[in-house]
Amino acid sequence: RDGFGSMEEVDFPFEAVESILKYRFRNRALLIEAFTHQTFGQPVTPSYQRLEFLGDAILDWVITRMFYNSYPDLAPGALTDLRQAAVNNESYSRMSVKLKLYPYLLHGLPIMAREIEEYVGYIESAGDGLHPTETKHEGPKVLGDLFEAVAGAVFVDAEGHLPTMWNVFKPLMSDFLEVHANPDVAQKSPIRKFHEHFQKMGFAVNDVHYRFAMWMHHTHGAFFVCRVYVLDFAIATEVANSKTLAKRLVSIAGLKWIEDNAAKIEELLHRSLGARKEGVVIDAGDDEIVPPLDWKPSVKQTQVKEPVQKALIVMNGFPSNAMMTPVMNPFGMAQPMTMNNAFQQINAIQQYQLQQLQQLYQQTQQTQQLQQLQQRLDVETQQSGSAMETGEVDE
């Protein structure tokens, strides 16, 4: 296809991956596509995004159907808890690590290699017993996407035959689902617990607010800070390597806060009832969302073999200096993970975004100065007019 190389240009270990899946592809181009991230510099197929989209929907359906058929007497709420324990990025990331699919991912981002390596080390040290909802370091989204893309690839290769796809994936997932997604261990989401707890106490649904900010750590990349408020009162702040995990951790911290602050809860409830009676909405504060002073990353810094290079990253609409480290590919792939064309293109886009932001900032500053000048002129004009009406104009 136009814009892509030939299959012969990629030294992809088809047999190794097919051995993991216990499935032989009729169209092996689908297998390469499932492992091709959009940053890979020498693609022979499109990236995995379409297959990931398809696999996401298929896995959701077959896993939900399995729970429905396996537990006919389980209430809908309990079925929801089972599904949430199984159908999520963390569970799929675990599967990519457990099955050792991640070494074959084709991409071109050094920082992604580091994130994967850190997560793999965290999971291997934590062991299989760590429940996905108890993790302190969530899997990079790319690992969950990879698992979904492979599911989509098998489904397409099987010409849309769902039983064939599930016959491949059910054995791969059965041990994980048995340990982490059964009625005896599946837990209600702490986010749901947190909200339900406040509603039972008499608070309104919109009395609880979450606010987020993204920060860059000089060695570990992007981290998310989440702060939860009841009305405009901040009760907990947590940091994690994903927005979802940060929200879950801050909800757990919020549940602990509830146990220790009965008097404050009574005060906030009184304010909530009063605001509703008057038809007033109390929003969360506008304070800066920053990591706690004692916060440190939950994973160790990855050892790198090449000099650190500096790159400028635009995040949340604002530029931030971050250290991007080119590393040797730790996964044994044919393409070294260096600053290839794909990364250079991304960096060029980010530089352009920075220029646009700087121009916008300058325009905003100029606009604010003009507005302030106009306000001063308006005030002076009004004062002058008032003076003329009273005859108090200086000679």
C-alpha positions, 0 to 999 in steps of 0.5 A: 500500500502507498506510504508503507514498506514491504513485509520483507522489510520488517524482521518480525518474529511471527512464530514467537507471537503465534506460539504465545497465542496458540493461533496461526494467522492466515494474514500475517500483515494483521499481526504486524499491524496489531504491534505497530504503534503510530510512532514507528518510523518504518511502517509496513502496515497502518498503526494498530489504532483501528484494530485496537478500537475493534478489539476493545469492543469485542473483549468487552462483549465476550467477557461481559457475556461470559460473566452473565452466563457463568453467574446466572444468579448474580445481581446486576451491581455485582456483575458490573463489579466483575466487568469493571475488574476485568475490562480495563486498561490495567487488566489488559496491560497485565495480560500484555506483560504476563504473555510477554507480548510487549517485547515485540511492540514496534514504536519509536519513542524512547520515553515509552520504552522506559515507561514499559520497562518501569511497569514490567519491573513493578509488576514482576516485583509485586507478583500475580497476587496484586489486584488491579484495583490495588496497584500504585503504578498503572500500566501504560495505555500502550500495553492495554491497547496492544492487547486489544489490538491483538484481539481485534487482529485475531477476530479479523483474521478469523473473518469475524467468527467470534467463537474462534476469537474467544477460543484463542483468548479465553485460555489466555485470560482464564487464570487472570480472570479466575484470580481477580474477577470472580464474585469472591474477590471483585470489589466495588470501585473505590470511586463508586464507593466514595460517591455512594457514601456521600450520597447516603449521608445526604450530599448531592451528586454534584457536591463532590468534584475532582480536579486534575493537573499534569506534571512532568517529572525529570526522569519519569515523564508525565504524572497526574495530580488529582484533588477531590473536593466536597463543595469547595473544601479539598479533602485529599490529593494523590499523584499517579502515572495515569489520570484514572489511577490518580482518581482512584487513589484520591477516592481511596484517600477520601474514604479514609478522610470520611472516617476521621472527620465526622465534625467537618462532614456535618459542617459541609452537609449543613452548607450543602443543604443550605445552598440547595435551599437557596438554589446556589451551586458551590464549585470547587476551589481554583487553587493550584493543583500541585503534588504533595511536598513529600511525593516521590515516583513509585518506581525506580529510575531506569538506567540509561546507556546514552547521554540525556538529550533535552526536548521541549514538550507541550502539555495541557496547553503550556510548555514544560522542559522535560528530559527525554532520554534516548535508550537502547531498545531493551526488548531485542527488536531489530529497530533501535529506539533512537530519535527516529523520523517519527519522533522528530516529526512529533517534536517539530509539531510540539515546537510549532505548538509552542510558537503558537502558544507564545504568540497567543500569550503575547496577544493575550498580554497585549489585549489585557493591557489595552483593556486595562488602558480602556478601563482607565480612560473610561473611569477618567472620562466618567470622573471628568463628566461628573466634574463638569456637571458639578462645575468643579473643573479646574481653570 
